[in-house]
């Protein structure tokens, strides 16, 4: 990523106009338990990221795993922030 970021005087950086928003599809494997979907969605809404599409499906019943597939729109920098937060 060769984007140049401009400091704004806060904890956030503003991307220059050279970064164009694009659609990205993220697939996350999570424990199938109450509250997990709400935490993932809250990550997006709390930071002002929009969700274009959302699909949730159980993948392995015995292991209690589900896959959350999210389509979102943003710059490569925003996508890296989202992925970093999802890994936590």
C-alpha positions as a printed NumPy array, in Angstrom:
array([[  0.   ,   0.   ,   0.   ],
       [  1.6  ,   3.246,  -1.141],
       [ -1.033,   5.57 ,   0.259],
       [  0.187,   8.689,   1.948],
       [ -1.761,   9.627,   5.042],
       [ -2.122,  13.12 ,   6.402],
       [ -2.049,  13.682,  10.177],
       [ -5.162,  15.462,  11.433],
       [ -4.149,  16.295,  15.008],
       [ -6.141,  13.339,  16.333],
       [ -5.603,   9.601,  16.621],
       [ -6.905,   9.12 ,  13.072],
       [ -5.373,   9.814,   9.688],
       [ -7.21 ,  10.998,   6.615],
       [ -6.402,   9.225,   3.364],
       [ -5.467,  11.352,   0.392],
       [ -7.805,  11.395,  -2.59 ],
       [ -5.607,   8.811,  -4.34 ],
       [ -7.237,   5.983,  -2.355],
       [-10.495,   4.995,  -4.021],
       [-13.234,   3.165,  -2.1  ],
       [-13.823,  -0.361,  -3.387],
       [-16.104,  -3.257,  -2.449],
       [-14.458,  -5.94 ,  -0.314],
       [-15.762,  -9.313,   0.85 ],
       [-14.676, -10.524,   4.272],
       [-15.315, -14.027,   5.58 ],
       [-14.958, -14.618,   9.316],
       [-15.155, -17.966,  11.119],
       [-16.611, -17.464,  14.618],
       [-17.885, -19.48 ,  17.57 ],
       [-21.618, -20.062,  17.197],
       [-22.772, -18.507,  20.444],
       [-25.104, -15.681,  21.484],
       [-23.7  , -12.184,  21.009],
       [-20.952, -12.943,  18.478],
       [-22.852, -11.491,  15.51 ],
       [-23.75 ,  -8.393,  17.533],
       [-20.073,  -7.848,  18.415],
       [-18.967,  -8.139,  14.779],
       [-21.723,  -5.813,  13.537],
       [-21.014,  -3.385,  16.371],
       [-17.421,  -3.177,  15.191],
       [-18.672,  -1.814,  11.86 ],
       [-21.431,   0.476,  13.12 ],
       [-19.352,   1.893,  15.963],
       [-16.75 ,   3.111,  13.48 ],
       [-19.183,   4.315,  10.829],
       [-18.383,   1.551,   8.318],
       [-21.305,   0.503,   6.14 ],
       [-22.252,  -3.127,   5.492],
       [-23.46 ,  -3.685,   1.933],
       [-24.313,  -7.373,   2.441],
       [-24.313,  -9.803,   5.364],
       [-24.678, -13.6  ,   5.416],
       [-24.411, -15.897,   8.43 ],
       [-24.395, -19.681,   8.232],
       [-23.489, -22.524,  10.555],
       [-20.527, -24.422,   9.1  ],
       [-19.778, -27.235,  11.514],
       [-22.568, -28.104,  13.932],
       [-20.4  , -30.375,  16.08 ],
       [-17.739, -27.694,  16.537],
       [-20.297, -24.887,  17.017],
       [-18.753, -22.731,  14.276],
       [-20.427, -20.203,  11.99 ],
       [-19.184, -18.222,   9.015],
       [-20.052, -14.528,   8.739],
       [-19.596, -13.123,   5.234],
       [-19.657,  -9.334,   4.966],
       [-19.452,  -7.121,   1.886],
       [-18.311,  -3.607,   2.753],
       [-17.031,  -0.587,   0.867],
       [-13.921,   1.384,   1.742],
       [-10.375,   2.305,   0.88 ],
       [ -7.575,  -0.241,   1.318],
       [ -6.574,   1.597,   4.502],
       [-10.089,   1.247,   5.951],
       [-10.148,  -2.442,   5.007],
       [ -6.883,  -3.006,   6.898],
       [ -8.376,  -1.316,   9.964],
       [-11.458,  -3.549,   9.767],
       [ -9.387,  -6.716,   9.388],
       [ -7.183,  -5.73 ,  12.321],
       [-10.239,  -5.205,  14.531],
       [-11.787,  -8.524,  13.45 ],
       [ -8.618, -10.382,  14.469],
       [ -8.932,  -9.18 ,  18.082]])
